[in-house]
Every structure is written in C-alpha cells, then in structure tokens.
Amino acid sequence: MNSLISIVIPLYNAEKYISETINSVISQTYQNWELIVVDDCSIDSSVVIVNKFVKNDERIKLIKSITNFGGPARPRNTGLVNAKGEYVAFLDADDVWHTSKLKKQLDTLQGSDCDLVHTLANTIDKNSNITGEFQNQRVFKKLKYFLSAKSVIYYTNYININSVLMKNDKKMRFNEDKNLVAMEDWKLWMETIYNGKKVVLLEETLLNYRVHTNSISNRNSDIGYRKTLYMLSVLLLKREIPLRHYVFSSLFNVFKIIVKNFKRT
C-alpha cells in the first residue's frame, strides 16, 4: 500500500543542520511523503534555506508561526493539524534519518497489529560524528530486567521521537505546558501506552540523534529531572500513572539528582 506519510519538523535557528536533516528525508527509499516544516520565528537563515527546498520539491511545505512558543510542542501540533497522511513521523531540525527508515517502519506497521513503531538510534556530535548509542536505550535495556516493557516508560523516555512512525490519530496533540518543554513527547508516550496502544521497537539503528550543548532535548540536568518530577505529578493527578510507578519513578529521579550533584563536589 502506497500510504502517505506526513513528516513534521519544528524549526528554530537550525541553519547549521537543517539542510542535512531535510536531505535525509529526500533520500528516503520510501518516497510518498509530505514534509511540513513549522518555523517558530527563527532569527537566523533557517527559513531562507528551507524555502530553497520548498521551491524545488512540492512535497515540502513551510509554515511560519506568528509568535515564538519557545519549544517544539506547539510547532509539532501545528504540523499535526495540517498533516494529511495516514501515518505521521517527527524529526527535529538537527537530526538525520538513515535512508531505509520510513520503508522498514511502514512495513512493520502494516504487517503487524500495532499503532507506533520506533527504532534504535546512534548519537552524533555537532560535526555529525557518531559518538555512541542513545543513552535512554541503554537505561531501557537495564530496567527491562526488573520491569515489564509497558512499565519502563514511566522511568525513562526510551522512545526517541525522531525515530517514531505512527498512525495519524487526528485527536493526538502534544501538551503545551511550558513546564514540560522537552518533556512533552515523553508524556505523550506514557499516555499512549496507558491507553492501550501497541508500541513496537524495530531493533535496527535508523536514526542519528544529535546531542550538543545547545540541544533543547538534553534532559540530563537538575532542571530536566525536576521537570520529570512535575510531569509525573501531573500524570498521577490525571490517574494516568499507577501510584507504585509514580513513587518509584520519583525516587529514581531524586536519586539521579543526588548522584549528579555529588559528582560535582
């Protein structure tokens, strides 16, 4: 089946990487896609670069936000509102897909009864050199010996949003709470699993995930851990996380804060 895939890229001041990112979409072996780039009021040359792609490929669209939101949640939601595809994928403006990513994931989605497929990922630096394995996947491998696959998501966000291909649920939206910037995708995966959707890991490395000092997605800081505690509390109040997982996950993150601060002394 030649299904349309909608790809959403939130864009903000990514002039150094956006060409490499878009080219990784254009180079996909699966070609029936639309790319929706949502600019969050960039002040560098990002928009100029994207417009060159728009002129050369009618599958690529650029939407400009009126005001800066300060995080990817609203731009992603804008992309979702405009997405026409049966399936949707997300890609940050500095990350890179392997050429066979969409094809292999679509085959998995259409060949099994699941709602979301994600993949393994390598990390890359500012120069696109591979530096290792996505850290949260290493944590996942350890935690799955003690917890069920469905429970691990409450302890670490092992689903890298840039590796996701999922059915386009027209009601799906990312939470725009400013206290959850860089956490909104994790919250969505928790809700997705809690609501009984089937999530499958395609155990192939099909994403190069950029980690650098300017990356908004670098959550391994005191602020990141405190945001996690806030998010867990929100989910508990909505009864979307079991009490035992709220308690143990909160203790797990407090422990990480203590260890991180101890290493600084």
C-alpha positions as CSV (number, residue, x, y, z in Angstrom):
1,M,0.0,0.0,0.0
2,N,1.4,3.4,-1.1
3,S,0.3,5.3,2.0
4,L,1.1,8.9,2.5
5,I,3.4,9.7,5.4
6,S,3.3,13.2,7.0
7,I,6.6,14.3,8.5
8,V,6.7,17.2,10.9
9,I,9.9,19.2,11.6
10,P,9.7,22.0,14.3
11,L,12.3,24.6,13.3
12,Y,14.1,27.2,15.3
13,N,17.6,28.6,14.4
14,A,18.9,25.5,12.9
15,E,20.8,26.9,9.9
16,K,23.8,24.7,10.6
17,Y,21.9,21.4,10.3
18,I,18.5,21.8,8.6
19,S,19.9,21.1,5.1
20,E,21.4,17.8,6.3
21,T,18.1,16.9,8.0
22,I,15.9,17.6,5.0
23,N,18.2,15.8,2.7
24,S,17.9,12.7,4.9
25,V,14.1,12.9,4.2
26,I,14.6,13.4,0.5
27,S,16.9,10.4,0.4
28,Q,14.4,8.0,1.8
29,T,13.8,4.9,-0.2
30,Y,10.1,5.4,0.5
31,Q,9.0,8.5,-1.4
32,N,5.3,9.0,-0.8
33,W,5.6,11.6,1.9
34,E,4.9,15.2,2.7
35,L,7.3,17.3,4.8
36,I,5.8,20.0,7.0
37,V,8.4,22.4,8.4
38,V,7.0,24.7,11.1
39,D,9.2,27.7,11.9
40,D,9.0,29.0,15.4
41,C,10.2,32.6,14.5
42,S,13.8,31.8,13.7
43,I,16.2,34.8,13.6
44,D,19.0,33.1,11.5
45,S,18.9,31.9,7.9
46,S,16.9,28.7,8.6
47,V,13.8,29.9,6.7
48,V,15.8,31.0,3.7
49,I,17.4,27.6,3.5
50,V,14.1,25.8,3.8
51,N,12.5,28.0,1.2
52,K,15.1,26.8,-1.3
53,F,13.9,23.2,-0.7
54,V,10.2,24.3,-0.9
55,K,10.9,25.7,-4.4
56,N,12.5,22.5,-5.7
57,D,10.1,19.9,-4.1
58,E,6.3,20.3,-4.0
59,R,6.2,17.8,-1.2
60,I,7.9,20.2,1.2
61,K,5.8,22.9,2.9
62,L,6.8,25.7,5.3
63,I,4.5,27.2,7.9
64,K,5.6,30.3,9.8
65,S,4.5,30.8,13.4
66,I,3.2,34.3,14.3
67,T,4.9,34.2,17.7
68,N,7.7,32.2,19.2
69,F,6.4,29.4,21.5
70,G,9.8,28.6,23.0
71,G,9.7,24.8,22.5
72,P,8.7,22.1,19.9
73,A,5.2,21.3,21.3
74,R,3.2,24.0,19.5
75,P,5.1,23.7,16.2
76,R,4.5,19.9,16.2
77,N,0.8,20.4,16.9
78,T,0.6,22.9,14.1
79,G,2.2,20.3,11.8
80,L,-0.3,17.7,13.1
81,V,-3.3,19.9,12.3
82,N,-2.0,20.3,8.7
83,A,-0.9,16.6,8.3
84,K,-2.8,14.8,5.5
85,G,-1.0,11.4,5.8
86,E,-2.4,8.2,7.1
87,Y,0.9,7.9,9.1
88,V,2.9,10.6,10.9
89,A,6.6,10.9,11.7
90,F,8.6,13.5,13.7
91,L,12.1,14.8,13.0
92,D,14.0,17.5,14.9
93,A,15.8,20.1,12.7
94,D,19.3,18.8,13.6
95,D,18.8,15.0,13.4
96,V,19.3,12.6,10.5
97,W,17.4,9.5,9.3
98,H,19.0,6.5,7.6
99,T,17.7,6.1,4.1
100,S,15.6,3.0,4.7
101,K,13.9,4.2,7.9
102,L,10.4,5.0,6.6
103,K,10.2,1.9,4.4
104,K,11.2,-0.5,7.1
105,Q,8.9,1.1,9.7
106,L,5.9,1.2,7.3
107,D,6.4,-2.5,6.5
108,T,6.4,-3.2,10.3
109,L,3.2,-1.1,10.9
110,Q,1.3,-2.6,8.0
111,G,2.5,-6.1,8.7
112,S,1.5,-6.2,12.4
113,D,-1.2,-5.0,14.7
114,C,0.5,-2.0,16.2
115,D,0.0,1.7,16.5
116,L,3.5,3.1,16.8
117,V,7.0,1.8,15.7
118,H,10.2,3.3,16.9
119,T,13.8,2.4,16.3
120,L,17.3,2.3,17.8
121,A,19.5,5.4,17.5
122,N,23.1,6.4,17.4
123,T,24.1,9.8,18.9
124,I,26.1,12.2,16.9
125,D,28.0,15.4,17.7
126,K,27.9,18.9,16.2
127,N,30.1,17.6,13.3
128,S,27.9,14.6,12.6
129,N,30.4,12.1,14.0
130,I,28.8,9.1,15.7
131,T,29.5,9.2,19.5
132,G,27.6,6.2,20.8
133,E,24.2,4.8,21.5
134,F,21.2,6.8,22.5
135,Q,21.6,6.9,26.3
136,N,18.0,6.2,27.3
137,Q,18.1,2.9,25.3
138,R,20.9,1.8,27.5
139,V,18.9,2.5,30.6
140,F,15.9,0.7,29.0
141,K,18.0,-2.4,28.5
142,K,18.8,-2.5,32.2
143,L,15.4,-1.6,33.5
144,K,13.5,-4.2,31.4
145,Y,15.1,-7.0,33.5
146,F,13.2,-5.6,36.6
147,L,10.1,-4.1,35.0
148,S,7.6,-5.0,32.3
149,A,8.0,-3.4,28.9
150,K,4.9,-1.2,29.5
151,S,6.2,0.0,32.8
152,V,9.7,1.1,31.8
153,I,8.3,4.2,30.0
154,Y,7.5,5.6,33.5
155,Y,11.2,5.6,34.4
156,T,13.0,6.7,31.2
157,N,11.9,8.0,27.8
158,Y,13.4,5.2,25.7
159,I,11.2,6.2,22.7
160,N,13.2,8.7,20.7
161,I,10.6,10.9,19.0
162,N,12.7,11.3,15.9
163,S,12.6,7.5,15.4
164,V,8.8,7.3,15.6
165,L,6.4,6.4,12.8
166,M,2.8,6.1,14.0
167,K,-0.8,6.0,12.8
168,N,-2.2,9.5,12.4
169,D,-4.7,9.9,15.2
170,K,-6.4,13.2,14.4
171,K,-7.0,13.8,18.1
172,M,-3.4,13.4,19.1
173,R,-1.7,16.6,20.4
174,F,1.5,17.4,22.4
175,N,0.9,19.1,25.8
176,E,1.8,22.8,25.5
177,D,2.5,23.3,29.2
178,K,5.7,25.5,29.3
179,N,6.8,23.5,32.4
180,L,7.0,20.4,30.1
181,V,9.3,21.8,27.3
182,A,11.5,18.9,26.1
183,M,9.3,16.5,28.1
184,E,6.0,16.7,26.0
185,D,6.9,13.7,23.9
186,W,7.6,11.5,26.9
187,K,4.3,12.5,28.4
188,L,2.6,11.6,25.1
189,W,4.2,8.1,25.0
190,M,3.1,7.5,28.6
191,E,-0.4,8.4,27.7
192,T,-0.3,6.3,24.6
193,I,0.8,3.2,26.4
194,Y,-1.5,3.8,29.3
195,N,-4.4,4.0,26.9
196,G,-3.6,0.6,25.5
197,K,-2.0,1.5,22.2
198,K,0.5,-1.1,20.9
199,V,4.1,0.1,20.7
200,V,6.8,-1.9,18.8
201,L,10.5,-1.4,18.8
202,L,12.2,-2.2,15.5
203,E,15.6,-3.3,16.6
204,E,17.6,-1.5,13.9
205,T,19.6,1.7,14.2
206,L,17.8,4.0,11.7
207,L,18.4,7.4,13.3
208,N,21.4,9.6,14.1
209,Y,20.4,11.7,17.1
210,R,22.4,14.9,17.6
211,V,23.4,15.7,21.1
212,H,25.3,19.0,21.7
213,T,25.4,21.8,24.3
214,N,22.7,23.8,22.6
215,S,20.2,20.9,22.3
216,I,16.9,21.6,24.0
217,S,16.4,17.8,24.3
218,N,19.4,17.4,26.6
219,R,17.4,16.4,29.7
220,N,20.3,15.2,31.9
221,S,20.4,18.2,34.2
222,D,18.8,19.2,37.5
223,I,16.2,21.2,35.6
224,G,15.4,18.2,33.4
225,Y,15.0,15.8,36.4
226,R,12.8,18.4,38.2
227,K,10.6,18.7,35.1
228,T,10.3,14.9,35.2
229,L,9.0,15.0,38.8
230,Y,6.5,17.7,37.8
231,M,5.3,15.6,34.8
232,L,4.9,12.5,37.0
233,S,2.8,14.5,39.4
234,V,0.5,15.8,36.6
235,L,0.0,12.2,35.3
236,L,-0.8,11.0,38.8
237,L,-3.4,13.7,39.3
238,K,-5.0,12.6,36.0
239,R,-4.7,8.9,37.1
240,E,-2.6,8.1,34.1
241,I,0.2,6.6,36.1
242,P,-0.1,3.8,38.7
243,L,0.7,5.0,42.2
244,R,3.5,2.5,42.6
245,H,5.3,3.7,39.5
246,Y,4.8,7.3,40.5
247,V,6.5,6.6,43.8
248,F,9.4,4.5,42.5
249,S,10.0,6.7,39.4
250,S,10.1,9.8,41.6
251,L,12.6,8.2,43.9
252,F,14.6,7.1,40.9
253,N,14.8,10.7,39.6
254,V,15.6,12.1,43.0
255,F,18.4,9.6,43.2
256,K,19.8,10.8,39.9
257,I,19.7,14.4,41.1
258,I,21.6,13.4,44.3
259,V,24.2,11.4,42.3
260,K,24.7,14.2,39.8
261,N,25.3,16.8,42.5
262,F,27.6,14.5,44.4
263,K,29.8,14.1,41.3
264,R,30.1,17.9,41.2
265,T,31.6,18.1,44.7
